[in-house]
Amino acid sequence: MNFFDVACQEPTLTHVEFGLCDDQNSTIAYTDMTDKSKWIATVKNDGALPITFTAIDKCVIKDNEHVGRGRCDGMLTTTASLFLVELKDASSHWQTGAIEQLESTIDFLKANHNIDTFKHKKVFACNKRRAGFAVIDNAENKAFFQKTGFRMDIQAEIIVVK
């Protein structure tokens, strides 16, 4: 399982803003620069850093692989950052499932790669219907970080830092 497989990566972007989309129709997640109505998450890249989007669900991990184990929709990487992203379009009871999918993806990722070179490691649970920031209990966030080594945000805005 190769999370850095170029066959699952889109060309590197340096746009200061773009969206992450999942049409929820059994196709892979993807980036978009023009149709904000399709965006589930907005990526803010004010430094215009080179950033790569990798489709995890249905590409790095195919539907028939590891059946019953969750995986997130995609991954954003720069030279310093690794962000795992779960994209939802649900009105209720979505956060727990999204976090479980992200945690499972972290386990897959760590089992197959050394990710110590990334300074910033974060997971994002994003929901088109709940675009605002959701407050995460500090104890829950701390426990997630201690368990996974990743910070967690439940919001539809992903800010890329140097």
C-alpha positions, 0 to 999 in steps of 0.5 A: 500500500503506497500512499505516495503512489503517483498514479493516485496523485494529481499534479502539484498545485500552487493555487492560493485557494482551491476546493476538495470535492467528493461527488459521493458516487463511487468515484475518487475525491479530487481538487477543483479550482472553479466550481465552489458549489462542489467544494466540501473543503476549502484549502487556503494556501496563502504561501502558494506552496507546492501541494499534492493531493492524493486520492486515498479511498478508491485509489491507494486503497481500493474498495475490495481491499480491507473491507470493513476498515475505514479509510479517508478520502484524500491526503494533502502533502507539502514538504513539511505537512501531511494532512489527511482529509475525510469529506462528508455530505451528511446532516447528522451523526457524521463526526464519529464515523469521520474520525474513525475513518481518519484514525484507521487511515493513520494506522494504514499510513504508519504501517507502510511509511515513515512519516517522521519527516513531516513537521505538521501532521493533521486530520480534517473531518469536513462536511459540506452541510456543516461548513463551520468550525466545530469545537473539539473537546481539548481532552479528546483532541489531546487523546487523539494526538497522543494516540496518533501523533496527528492534530485534529480539526473538524472544519471545512477550511484547511490552512496550509502552513510553512 
